[in-house]
Amino acid sequence: MKIINLHGKIGKEFGERWELDVASIIEGMRAIEANTGRFFQYLTKNREENKTFSYKIEAKNSNFITIKIIIQR
């Protein structure tokens, strides 16, 4: 189980907290895409506007990994 926290505009757009039964960050991002149908489009649009995203693993224990995704200029 992973907890993915989306911060700022991306969190407002897609929801700030996702609890997903995934094995990796990219699998979590694919799960958000599968549930929204526009997550990757949003990231691509922001890249075209010279914005990037970053992720940070904030906490890790045997059951959960918390990941923070931020869009930045």
C-alpha positions in Angstrom: 0.0 0.0 0.0 1.3 3.4 -0.9 0.0 6.8 0.1 0.6 9.5 -2.6 0.1 13.1 -1.6 -0.4 15.6 -4.3 0.4 19.2 -3.3 -0.6 22.6 -4.7 -2.5 22.9 -7.9 -2.1 19.2 -8.8 -3.7 18.3 -5.5 -6.6 20.6 -6.0 -7.0 19.2 -9.5 -6.8 15.4 -8.7 -7.3 15.1 -4.9 -4.6 15.6 -2.3 -4.4 12.0 -0.9 -4.4 8.7 -2.8 -4.1 5.3 -1.0 -3.2 2.8 -3.6 -2.2 -0.9 -3.6 0.8 -0.4 -5.9 4.4 -1.5 -5.9 6.1 1.7 -7.2 5.8 5.4 -7.7 5.2 5.0 -11.5 2.6 2.3 -10.8 0.9 4.8 -8.5 0.9 7.5 -11.1 -0.6 5.0 -13.6 -3.3 4.2 -11.1 -4.1 7.9 -10.7 -4.2 8.2 -14.5 -6.5 5.1 -14.7 -8.9 6.7 -12.2 -8.9 10.2 -13.7 -8.2 9.7 -17.3 -6.2 13.0 -17.5 -3.3 12.8 -15.0 -0.6 12.3 -17.6 -2.1 14.9 -19.9 -1.9 17.4 -17.0 1.8 16.6 -16.4 2.5 16.9 -20.1 0.7 20.2 -20.4 2.8 21.5 -17.4 6.0 20.3 -19.0 5.2 22.2 -22.2 4.8 25.3 -20.0 8.3 24.7 -18.6 7.0 23.4 -15.3 8.3 20.1 -13.9 7.2 17.7 -11.2 9.2 16.1 -8.4 8.5 13.4 -5.9 9.9 12.8 -2.5 9.5 9.8 -0.3 8.6 11.2 3.0 8.0 8.3 5.3 8.5 4.6 5.0 7.4 1.7 7.2 6.4 -1.9 6.6 2.9 -1.1 5.4 3.0 2.3 3.8 5.2 4.6 1.8 4.2 8.3 1.6 5.1 10.0 -1.6 4.8 13.7 -2.2 4.4 15.0 -5.8 4.8 18.7 -6.5 4.5 20.7 -9.7 7.2 23.4 -9.8 8.4 26.1 -12.1 
